[in-house]
Amino acid sequence: MTVRAFTPPLVLYGLALAILLSFTSISVRAGERILLATYGDSLSAGFGLSETDAFPAQLEKALKERGHDVRVVNASVSGDTTAAGLKRFEWSFPKGAQGAILELGANDALRGLDPAKTRDNLDALITRIKAKGAEPLLAGMLAPRNLGVEYSQKFDPIYPALAKKHDLLLYPFFLFDVAGKRNLNLADGLHPNPEGVKLIVKQMVPLVEKLLGRISGRQSKTQ
């Protein structure tokens, strides 16, 4: 699949981070069996979309339609690199989350950052998510091909290698079947529109259900 080069969006970090501060007090409410967090960048934050059209809301809706008692919290920030996601983790990762969809790395590749640093940051994030008692699902990314074969060969294997190291569920490419398709992206050609998000959710739901199974299995062992 051809991956188009992306351009980092202009982000109002102050507003986004202020909103995220409220997540530190979120915990599982009565009657909510599982709390999931999406922890990523603009792709999972819903850049350019309404709250109901963004990935977290669409994922929650799809899971509930399939009979799962789940709440999905949007803890993603547009423009984040893996380093930025790691820096804000301790105060922005939702309290009480039992699972997390980790979707970071696109902005690292867009900026041509050192893949070794990206890997180290993701490795640390996975470790910290697990330390919080949450089960991660890793959403992979592919490097824009205009950066050259050498860069892609260093960047693309990061996600499968980390999934293997930490025994994680892996969705190999978050934008699979969406990247580069005009009808599935906003006018910028970079971010999924509501239909693009809908397709991502449809394709990811079976894997997210496996994540819920892992979480339920851990809960049953502690009861």
C-alpha positions in Angstrom: 0.0 0.0 0.0 1.2 3.5 -0.9 1.4 5.8 2.1 1.2 9.5 1.4 3.4 11.9 3.2 1.6 13.8 6.0 2.1 17.3 7.2 1.9 17.9 11.0 -1.3 19.9 11.8 -1.2 23.2 13.6 -2.4 22.5 17.1 -3.6 24.6 20.0 -1.8 22.6 22.7 -3.0 24.7 25.6 -6.6 23.9 25.0 -6.0 20.2 24.3 -3.8 19.8 27.4 -6.2 21.6 29.6 -9.0 19.2 28.6 -6.8 16.3 29.2 -6.1 17.4 32.7 -9.6 16.4 33.6 -8.9 12.8 32.6 -6.8 12.2 35.7 -9.9 12.1 37.8 -11.8 9.6 35.5 -12.4 6.2 37.0 -14.7 3.3 36.3 -18.2 4.2 37.2 -20.8 1.9 38.6 -22.2 -0.4 35.9 -19.3 0.2 33.6 -17.4 -3.0 33.2 -14.4 -1.9 31.2 -12.8 1.5 30.6 -10.6 1.8 27.5 -8.4 4.8 26.7 -7.2 5.9 23.2 -3.7 7.3 23.7 -2.4 8.8 20.5 -2.2 11.8 18.2 -4.6 13.6 15.8 -5.6 10.3 14.0 -7.3 8.9 17.1 -8.1 12.3 18.7 -10.5 13.1 15.9 -8.7 16.1 14.3 -11.3 18.2 12.3 -14.2 16.0 13.4 -17.1 16.4 15.9 -16.7 14.5 19.2 -19.3 11.9 18.0 -17.5 11.3 14.7 -14.1 10.8 16.3 -12.5 7.4 16.7 -13.1 7.0 20.5 -16.8 7.7 20.2 -17.3 5.6 17.1 -15.4 2.7 18.7 -17.5 2.9 21.8 -20.7 2.9 19.8 -19.6 -0.1 17.7 -18.6 -2.1 20.8 -21.9 -1.4 22.6 -23.8 -2.4 19.5 -22.0 -5.8 19.7 -23.1 -6.2 23.4 -20.0 -4.9 25.2 -20.4 -2.8 28.3 -17.5 -0.4 27.5 -16.5 3.2 27.9 -13.9 4.6 25.6 -12.1 7.8 26.8 -10.3 10.1 24.3 -6.8 10.7 25.8 -5.2 11.6 22.5 -3.6 14.9 21.6 -3.3 16.2 18.0 0.3 16.8 17.1 1.9 14.5 19.6 5.0 12.7 18.9 6.0 9.6 20.9 8.2 11.8 23.1 5.3 14.2 23.8 3.1 11.3 24.6 5.6 9.9 27.0 6.2 13.3 28.7 2.5 13.8 29.5 1.7 10.2 30.4 1.7 10.4 34.2 -0.9 13.1 34.4 -2.9 12.4 31.2 -3.4 8.7 31.2 -7.0 8.1 32.5 -7.2 6.8 36.0 -8.8 3.4 36.2 -8.4 2.5 32.6 -8.2 -1.3 32.1 -7.1 -1.2 28.5 -5.5 1.3 26.1 -5.1 1.6 22.3 -1.7 3.1 21.9 -1.6 5.0 18.6 1.6 7.2 18.3 4.5 7.5 15.9 3.0 9.1 12.8 4.3 12.5 13.7 7.7 11.0 14.5 7.9 9.7 10.9 6.5 12.9 9.4 9.3 14.8 11.0 11.9 12.2 10.1 12.8 11.6 13.7 15.3 8.9 14.6 13.4 5.5 14.6 15.5 4.3 17.4 14.1 7.1 19.6 10.6 6.3 18.5 11.0 2.7 19.5 12.5 3.6 22.9 9.6 6.0 23.6 6.9 3.5 22.6 8.7 0.8 24.6 8.6 3.1 27.7 4.9 3.9 27.1 4.0 0.3 26.9 5.8 -0.4 30.1 4.1 2.5 31.9 0.7 1.5 30.6 1.2 -2.0 32.0 2.4 -0.6 35.3 -0.9 1.2 35.6 -2.6 -2.1 35.4 -3.9 -1.6 31.8 -3.7 -4.0 28.8 -2.3 -2.2 25.7 -3.3 -2.8 22.1 -0.6 -1.4 19.8 -1.8 0.5 16.7 1.0 0.5 14.1 2.1 3.1 11.6 4.1 3.1 8.4 6.7 5.7 7.4 5.8 7.9 4.5 7.6 6.5 1.4 9.0 9.8 0.3 11.5 9.5 3.2 13.2 6.7 1.4 13.6 3.0 1.7 16.3 3.1 4.4 14.1 5.1 6.8 11.1 2.9 6.2 13.2 -0.2 6.8 14.1 1.2 10.2 10.7 2.6 11.1 8.2 0.1 10.0 9.4 -2.9 12.0 9.2 -1.0 15.3 5.6 -2.0 16.0 5.8 -5.8 15.2 9.0 -6.0 17.3 7.5 -4.3 20.3 4.3 -6.3 20.0 6.3 -9.5 20.1 8.5 -8.2 23.0 5.6 -7.3 25.2 3.1 -9.9 24.0 0.7 -7.3 22.7 -2.2 -7.4 20.3 -1.1 -5.5 17.2 -3.1 -3.7 14.6 -0.4 -3.3 12.0 -1.4 0.0 10.3 -3.9 2.3 11.8 -4.8 3.9 8.4 -5.1 0.6 6.5 -7.4 1.0 3.5 -7.9 4.7 4.4 -4.6 6.4 3.7 -4.5 8.1 0.3 -8.3 7.7 -0.4 -9.9 11.1 -1.0 -13.4 9.9 -0.1 -12.3 8.6 3.3 -10.2 11.7 4.3 -10.8 15.3 5.1 -9.9 18.0 2.6 -6.3 18.1 3.8 -6.0 14.5 2.5 -4.3 13.5 5.7 -6.9 12.9 8.4 -9.8 10.4 8.2 -13.3 11.8 7.8 -16.2 10.2 9.6 -16.5 7.5 6.9 -12.8 6.9 7.2 -13.0 6.5 10.9 -16.0 4.2 10.5 -13.9 1.9 8.3 -11.0 1.9 10.8 -13.3 1.0 13.6 -15.0 -1.7 11.6 -11.6 -3.3 10.8 -10.3 -2.9 14.4 -13.3 -4.1 16.3 -12.5 -7.8 16.2 -9.0 -7.1 17.6 -10.4 -4.8 20.3 -12.8 -7.6 21.3 -9.7 -9.7 21.8 -8.4 -6.9 24.0 -11.6 -7.0 26.0 -11.2 -10.7 26.3 -7.7 -10.3 27.8 -9.0 -7.7 30.2 -11.9 -9.9 31.3 -9.5 -12.8 31.8 -7.3 -10.8 34.0 -10.3 -9.6 36.0 -11.6 -13.1 36.6 -8.3 -14.2 37.9 -8.3 -11.5 40.5 -11.8 -12.2 41.7 
